[in-house]
Amino acid sequence: MLFYLTVIFGCQLAGEATVTTLGLPIPGPVVGMALLFCGLVINKGVPKDLSGVADTLLANLSLLFIPAGVGVMLHFRLIKAQMLPITVSVIGSTLLTIAITALFMNWLGKDGGKVDKSGSSAQGEA
């Protein structure tokens, strides 16, 4: 079990090192997760012990949010001072996400997103 916990944290460390070394604009843990995924694909499955470690981490995931909550409380005055821009950003991005998702689902629902060889949709232009 300790071995697979080390594998998970090692992948995260490798992701952080890769991002820092190459100056990539994405979080290191995301790169680490991609490395872990590639390893699992090469292994052709998830080992039973790794699955157990992952399940334990997921069962206690709420504990990992405590530092973020403390950070919010620590900087509450700053957040309060910037409440309007934060609120506008959250509402605006939520509405934009809903609209784009609706358009995409509408597009997929019409013709399954299929494109014929000429580059137009499968049902053709109306």
Backbone as a chain_set.jsonl record, in Angstrom:
{"seq": "MLFYLTVIFGCQLAGEATVTTLGLPIPGPVVGMALLFCGLVINKGVPKDLSGVADTLLANLSLLFIPAGVGVMLHFRLIKAQMLPITVSVIGSTLLTIAITALFMNWLGKDGGKVDKSGSSAQGEA", "coords": {"N": [[0.825, -1.183, 0.0], [1.939, 1.244, 0.775], [3.816, 1.455, -1.211], [2.276, 2.049, -3.519], [1.139, 4.46, -2.78], [3.41, 5.982, -2.741], [3.974, 5.844, -5.471], [1.841, 7.361, -6.528], [2.322, 9.921, -5.36], [4.862, 10.259, -6.39], [4.359, 10.492, -9.125], [2.984, 12.905, -9.069], [5.052, 14.575, -8.182], [6.836, 14.259, -10.317], [5.3, 15.436, -12.31], [5.153, 18.101, -11.351], [7.888, 18.744, -11.475], [8.313, 18.534, -14.232], [6.633, 20.568, -15.26], [7.784, 22.819, -14.037], [10.399, 22.718, -15.067], [10.006, 22.864, -17.873], [8.454, 25.092, -18.064], [5.678, 25.071, -18.424], [2.239, 26.086, -18.899], [0.345, 24.811, -17.243], [-1.09, 23.117, -14.393], [1.14, 21.272, -12.277], [0.223, 18.868, -10.937], [-1.704, 18.007, -12.774], [-0.233, 17.237, -14.992], [1.177, 15.214, -13.736], [-0.941, 13.467, -13.192], [-1.582, 12.736, -15.782], [0.748, 11.371, -16.429], [0.553, 9.225, -14.624], [-1.777, 8.055, -15.636], [-0.855, 7.267, -18.183], [0.997, 5.338, -17.37], [-0.764, 3.467, -16.256], [-2.178, 2.709, -18.515], [-0.156, 1.5, -19.988], [0.355, -0.574, -18.244], [-1.971, -1.892, -18.544], [-4.299, -1.742, -16.924], [-5.62, -1.17, -13.571], [-3.814, -1.804, -10.723], [-4.815, -3.861, -7.92], [-4.057, -3.048, -5.307], [-3.341, -0.379, -5.757], [-5.797, 0.655, -6.439], [-7.062, 0.38, -3.978], [-5.607, 2.22, -2.408], [-6.269, 4.582, -3.755], [-9.038, 4.636, -3.33], [-9.09, 4.992, -0.552], [-7.898, 7.537, -0.35], [-9.846, 9.049, -1.709], [-12.034, 8.654, -0.028], [-11.332, 10.197, 2.118], [-11.177, 12.719, 1.136], [-12.342, 15.165, 1.809], [-10.84, 16.159, 3.915], [-8.66, 17.244, 2.663], [-9.483, 19.683, 1.802], [-9.39, 21.434, 3.874], [-7.029, 23.128, 4.218], [-7.503, 24.953, 2.087], [-9.898, 26.137, 2.899], [-9.024, 27.398, 5.234], [-7.288, 29.231, 4.088], [-9.111, 30.851, 2.702], [-10.504, 31.983, 4.857], [-8.394, 33.32, 6.058], [-7.795, 35.318, 4.238], [-10.123, 36.806, 4.128], [-10.904, 39.52, 4.265], [-9.758, 40.62, 1.946], [-11.122, 39.153, 0.009], [-13.715, 40.022, 0.554], [-13.47, 42.71, -0.145], [-13.188, 42.472, -2.866], [-15.551, 41.41, -3.75], [-17.616, 42.033, -5.654], [-16.334, 41.888, -8.314], [-15.581, 39.172, -8.166], [-18.064, 37.851, -7.882], [-19.376, 38.629, -10.28], [-17.646, 37.442, -12.119], [-17.909, 34.692, -11.497], [-20.68, 34.226, -11.93], [-20.9, 35.058, -14.611], [-19.087, 33.29, -15.954], [-20.314, 30.872, -15.356], [-22.824, 31.114, -16.671], [-21.9, 31.353, -19.306], [-20.672, 28.861, -19.649], [-22.905, 27.162, -19.4], [-24.384, 28.028, -21.65], [-22.63, 27.402, -23.81], [-22.425, 24.654, -23.474], [-25.115, 23.938, -23.926], [-25.426, 24.713, -26.632], [-23.547, 23.0, -27.83], [-24.586, 20.47, -27.141], [-27.009, 20.652, -28.483], [-26.083, 20.769, -31.104], [-24.865, 18.235, -31.267], [-27.135, 16.665, -30.917], [-28.637, 17.023, -33.227], [-27.349, 15.858, -35.542], [-25.653, 14.011, -34.551], [-23.148, 14.987, -34.493], [-21.747, 14.267, -36.708], [-19.661, 14.577, -39.555], [-19.548, 14.969, -43.007], [-17.484, 14.044, -45.871], [-17.124, 16.401, -47.306], [-17.022, 18.342, -45.458], [-19.235, 19.564, -44.445], [-22.183, 19.411, -42.291], [-23.771, 16.218, -41.575], [-26.496, 16.171, -42.232], [-26.715, 18.161, -44.008], [-27.026, 21.492, -45.418], [-29.68, 23.666, -44.502]], "CA": [[0.0, 0.0, 0.0], [2.866, 2.371, 0.832], [4.452, 1.547, -2.527], [1.388, 2.723, -4.463], [1.036, 5.849, -2.341], [4.641, 6.587, -3.246], [3.808, 5.978, -6.925], [0.937, 8.497, -6.768], [3.046, 11.159, -5.047], [5.975, 10.355, -7.332], [3.811, 11.025, -10.379], [2.722, 14.324, -8.844], [6.355, 15.235, -8.146], [7.347, 14.28, -11.692], [4.521, 16.453, -13.02], [5.625, 19.414, -10.894], [9.234, 18.947, -12.027], [8.173, 18.744, -15.674], [6.055, 21.899, -15.473], [8.781, 23.813, -13.634], [11.529, 22.664, -15.995], [9.613, 23.282, -19.22], [7.698, 26.343, -17.995], [4.345, 24.849, -18.988], [1.201, 26.89, -18.223], [-0.678, 23.967, -16.642], [-0.668, 22.663, -13.066], [1.967, 20.072, -12.2], [-0.537, 17.658, -10.657], [-2.413, 17.551, -13.973], [0.771, 16.502, -15.763], [1.412, 13.996, -12.978], [-2.081, 12.584, -13.4], [-1.428, 12.201, -17.138], [1.817, 10.37, -16.352], [-0.022, 8.059, -13.959], [-2.696, 7.444, -16.601], [-0.046, 6.565, -19.189], [1.515, 4.139, -16.719], [-1.859, 2.501, -16.111], [-2.48, 2.19, -19.86], [0.925, 0.563, -20.305], [0.145, -1.721, -17.349], [-3.248, -2.483, -18.978], [-5.252, -1.863, -15.827], [-5.29, -0.606, -12.27], [-3.556, -2.852, -9.728], [-5.778, -3.893, -6.823], [-3.565, -2.241, -4.182], [-3.433, 1.032, -6.148], [-7.217, 0.981, -6.328], [-7.343, 0.535, -2.552], [-5.032, 3.495, -1.966], [-7.084, 5.642, -4.345], [-10.321, 4.657, -2.621], [-8.853, 5.587, 0.765], [-7.716, 8.979, -0.544], [-11.142, 9.638, -2.062], [-12.907, 8.616, 1.145], [-10.897, 11.251, 3.033], [-10.909, 13.891, 0.316], [-12.789, 16.397, 2.47], [-9.749, 16.665, 4.758], [-7.718, 17.993, 1.836], [-10.017, 21.02, 1.559], [-9.2, 22.263, 5.068], [-6.103, 24.242, 3.963], [-8.139, 25.953, 1.225], [-10.851, 26.861, 3.746], [-8.241, 28.279, 6.116], [-6.809, 30.323, 3.243], [-10.232, 31.758, 2.458], [-10.752, 32.733, 6.095], [-7.241, 34.178, 6.303], [-7.857, 36.45, 3.307], [-11.53, 37.172, 4.017], [-11.044, 40.961, 3.972], [-9.44, 40.817, 0.534], [-12.241, 38.596, -0.754], [-14.854, 40.918, 0.756], [-13.221, 43.922, -0.924], [-13.297, 42.146, -4.293], [-16.735, 40.565, -3.896], [-18.338, 42.306, -6.902], [-15.698, 41.231, -9.465], [-15.631, 37.718, -8.001], [-19.432, 37.427, -8.16], [-19.619, 38.797, -11.715], [-16.857, 36.415, -12.818], [-18.5, 33.364, -11.273], [-21.976, 34.159, -12.622], [-20.652, 35.143, -16.049], [-18.481, 32.054, -16.46], [-21.327, 29.818, -15.246], [-23.776, 31.293, -17.771], [-21.194, 31.048, -20.55], [-20.509, 27.407, -19.695], [-24.22, 26.584, -19.684], [-24.743, 28.347, -23.032], [-21.79, 26.626, -24.723], [-22.843, 23.256, -23.337], [-26.406, 23.797, -24.598], [-25.19, 24.762, -28.078], [-22.846, 21.78, -28.215], [-25.531, 19.355, -27.05], [-27.961, 20.848, -29.577], [-25.373, 20.374, -32.318], [-24.725, 16.781, -31.243], [-28.448, 16.048, -31.017], [-29.181, 17.124, -34.583], [-26.795, 14.884, -36.479], [-24.652, 13.197, -33.87], [-21.838, 15.59, -34.653], [-21.064, 13.651, -37.845], [-19.274, 15.464, -40.642], [-19.246, 14.19, -44.199], [-16.165, 14.319, -46.43], [-17.038, 17.761, -47.828], [-16.811, 19.242, -44.342], [-20.494, 20.073, -43.914], [-22.831, 18.458, -41.405], [-24.315, 15.054, -42.246], [-27.841, 16.437, -42.741], [-26.639, 19.183, -45.043], [-27.479, 22.844, -45.09], [-31.129, 23.823, -44.641]], "C": [[0.877, 1.257, 0.0], [3.549, 2.576, -0.524], [3.575, 2.347, -3.494], [1.108, 4.172, -4.062], [2.265, 6.625, -2.816], [4.572, 6.786, -4.756], [2.943, 7.198, -7.247], [1.665, 9.814, -6.514], [4.257, 11.353, -5.956], [5.526, 10.911, -8.676], [3.513, 12.515, -10.234], [4.032, 15.108, -8.832], [6.953, 15.33, -9.54], [6.605, 15.316, -12.531], [4.956, 17.86, -12.645], [6.995, 19.73, -11.487], [9.18, 19.242, -13.52], [7.662, 20.146, -15.979], [7.067, 22.986, -15.141], [9.932, 23.878, -14.635], [11.174, 23.235, -17.365], [8.835, 24.599, -19.238], [6.301, 26.216, -18.593], [3.283, 25.63, -18.211], [0.071, 26.056, -17.617], [-0.179, 23.482, -15.283], [0.131, 21.362, -13.121], [1.196, 18.811, -11.883], [-1.324, 17.129, -11.86], [-1.455, 16.751, -14.861], [1.086, 15.185, -15.064], [0.296, 12.981, -13.155], [-2.019, 11.959, -14.799], [-0.329, 11.137, -17.172], [1.319, 9.086, -15.698], [-0.965, 7.315, -14.901], [-1.927, 6.664, -17.663], [0.543, 5.278, -18.619], [0.452, 3.061, -16.573], [-2.247, 1.897, -17.456], [-1.422, 1.171, -20.26], [0.767, -0.718, -19.492], [-1.135, -2.499, -17.699], [-4.208, -2.727, -17.822], [-4.738, -1.232, -14.552], [-5.032, -1.75, -11.295], [-4.502, -2.728, -8.53], [-5.333, -3.001, -5.663], [-3.61, -0.748, -4.499], [-4.881, 1.5, -6.048], [-7.606, 1.198, -4.867], [-6.815, 1.844, -1.998], [-5.876, 4.651, -2.491], [-8.432, 5.758, -3.645], [-10.187, 5.296, -1.24], [-8.665, 7.099, 0.657], [-9.042, 9.667, -0.864], [-12.096, 9.673, -0.874], [-12.579, 9.741, 2.125], [-10.605, 12.561, 2.308], [-11.304, 15.199, 1.002], [-11.707, 16.98, 3.367], [-8.765, 17.518, 3.962], [-8.214, 19.406, 1.522], [-9.836, 21.947, 2.754], [-8.194, 23.386, 4.826], [-6.703, 25.337, 3.081], [-9.135, 26.788, 2.023], [-10.15, 27.819, 4.686], [-7.719, 29.473, 5.329], [-7.902, 31.343, 2.947], [-10.496, 32.609, 3.699], [-9.612, 33.702, 6.397], [-7.307, 35.447, 5.459], [-9.29, 36.948, 3.114], [-11.715, 38.65, 3.677], [-10.769, 41.257, 2.505], [-10.581, 40.307, -0.343], [-13.466, 39.5, -0.642], [-14.693, 42.184, -0.078], [-13.408, 43.684, -2.425], [-14.542, 41.31, -4.61], [-17.472, 40.802, -5.218], [-17.641, 41.67, -8.106], [-15.727, 39.702, -9.376], [-17.016, 37.193, -8.363], [-19.751, 37.518, -9.647], [-18.874, 37.725, -12.511], [-17.489, 35.041, -12.692], [-19.812, 33.231, -12.028], [-21.777, 34.176, -14.131], [-20.074, 33.861, -16.622], [-19.468, 30.889, -16.378], [-22.325, 29.912, -16.385], [-23.149, 30.961, -19.116], [-21.017, 29.539, -20.717], [-21.831, 26.72, -20.02], [-24.608, 26.815, -21.141], [-23.935, 27.514, -24.024], [-22.163, 25.152, -24.669], [-24.166, 23.015, -24.056], [-26.239, 23.806, -26.123], [-24.529, 23.485, -28.575], [-23.778, 20.58, -28.181], [-26.585, 19.446, -28.154], [-27.337, 20.396, -30.893], [-25.22, 18.857, -32.389], [-26.06, 16.084, -31.434], [-29.001, 16.05, -32.421], [-28.665, 16.024, -35.492], [-25.687, 14.039, -35.853], [-23.254, 13.745, -34.006], [-21.061, 15.034, -35.83], [-20.792, 14.696, -38.917], [-18.963, 14.619, -41.846], [-17.908, 14.662, -44.792], [-16.026, 15.739, -46.962], [-16.881, 18.79, -46.704], [-18.09, 19.825, -43.789], [-21.13, 19.022, -43.029], [-23.507, 17.366, -42.221], [-25.697, 15.315, -42.854], [-27.842, 17.507, -43.823], [-27.15, 20.507, -44.566], [-28.967, 22.945, -45.333], [-31.476, 24.974, -45.537]], "O": [[0.579, 2.223, -0.703], [3.824, 3.704, -0.933], [4.071, 3.221, -4.206], [0.865, 5.016, -4.924], [2.163, 7.777, -3.237], [5.061, 7.793, -5.267], [3.277, 7.979, -8.138], [1.631, 10.717, -7.349], [4.633, 12.485, -6.258], [6.233, 11.708, -9.292], [3.756, 13.296, -11.154], [4.11, 16.191, -9.411], [7.514, 16.362, -9.908], [7.206, 15.994, -13.364], [5.113, 18.717, -13.514], [7.237, 20.847, -11.946], [9.913, 20.097, -14.017], [8.195, 20.832, -16.851], [7.195, 23.964, -15.877], [10.383, 24.962, -15.005], [11.947, 23.996, -17.948], [8.584, 25.158, -20.306], [5.799, 27.16, -19.202], [3.412, 25.816, -17.001], [-1.05, 26.547, -17.49], [1.029, 23.442, -15.048], [-0.168, 20.469, -13.914], [1.464, 17.769, -12.481], [-1.581, 15.928, -11.95], [-1.827, 15.715, -15.412], [1.246, 14.156, -15.72], [0.548, 11.78, -13.257], [-2.363, 10.79, -14.976], [-0.459, 10.124, -17.86], [1.625, 7.988, -16.162], [-0.952, 6.085, -14.955], [-2.295, 5.54, -18.005], [0.584, 4.252, -19.298], [0.736, 1.876, -16.747], [-2.603, 0.721, -17.537], [-1.739, 0.112, -20.801], [1.016, -1.815, -19.993], [-1.352, -3.61, -17.217], [-4.85, -3.775, -17.743], [-3.582, -0.817, -14.46], [-5.914, -2.575, -11.057], [-4.931, -1.631, -8.175], [-6.149, -2.274, -5.097], [-3.884, 0.064, -3.616], [-5.147, 2.622, -5.618], [-8.388, 2.097, -4.555], [-7.49, 2.507, -1.21], [-6.166, 5.594, -1.755], [-8.911, 6.864, -3.397], [-11.06, 6.048, -0.809], [-9.202, 7.856, 1.467], [-9.325, 10.747, -0.345], [-12.877, 10.614, -0.729], [-13.447, 10.187, 2.875], [-9.87, 13.408, 2.816], [-10.66, 16.228, 0.792], [-11.666, 18.196, 3.558], [-8.114, 18.405, 4.514], [-7.448, 20.235, 1.03], [-10.108, 23.142, 2.645], [-8.479, 24.523, 5.2], [-6.443, 26.52, 3.301], [-9.21, 28.004, 1.847], [-10.627, 28.931, 4.912], [-7.706, 30.596, 5.833], [-7.653, 32.549, 2.941], [-10.689, 33.82, 3.595], [-9.843, 34.786, 6.934], [-6.92, 36.523, 5.914], [-9.629, 37.457, 2.046], [-12.59, 38.996, 2.883], [-11.472, 42.059, 1.89], [-10.958, 40.953, -1.321], [-14.173, 39.718, -1.626], [-15.662, 42.679, -0.653], [-13.75, 44.607, -3.163], [-14.582, 40.595, -5.611], [-17.913, 39.838, -5.843], [-18.301, 40.964, -8.868], [-15.88, 39.02, -10.39], [-17.131, 36.196, -9.076], [-20.331, 36.592, -10.215], [-19.415, 37.168, -13.466], [-17.591, 34.308, -13.675], [-20.036, 32.223, -12.699], [-22.408, 33.403, -14.852], [-20.524, 33.392, -17.668], [-19.457, 30.01, -17.241], [-22.646, 28.899, -17.008], [-23.794, 30.355, -19.971], [-21.196, 29.009, -21.813], [-21.866, 25.794, -20.831], [-25.107, 25.902, -21.8], [-24.497, 26.977, -24.979], [-22.211, 24.479, -25.699], [-24.326, 21.995, -24.727], [-26.846, 22.994, -26.82], [-24.905, 22.95, -29.618], [-23.761, 19.758, -29.097], [-27.005, 18.424, -28.696], [-27.982, 19.723, -31.697], [-25.422, 18.26, -33.446], [-26.117, 15.019, -32.049], [-29.769, 15.155, -32.776], [-29.45, 15.333, -36.141], [-24.885, 13.429, -36.559], [-22.28, 13.068, -33.679], [-19.862, 15.283, -35.959], [-21.606, 15.591, -39.149], [-18.205, 13.654, -41.748], [-17.282, 15.579, -44.261], [-14.906, 16.24, -47.062], [-16.635, 19.967, -46.966], [-18.058, 20.513, -42.768], [-20.685, 17.874, -43.005], [-23.787, 17.548, -43.406], [-26.031, 14.736, -43.888], [-28.86, 17.731, -44.479], [-27.648, 20.634, -43.448], [-29.471, 22.358, -46.291], [-32.655, 25.248, -45.763]]}, "num_chains": 1, "name": "protein.A"}
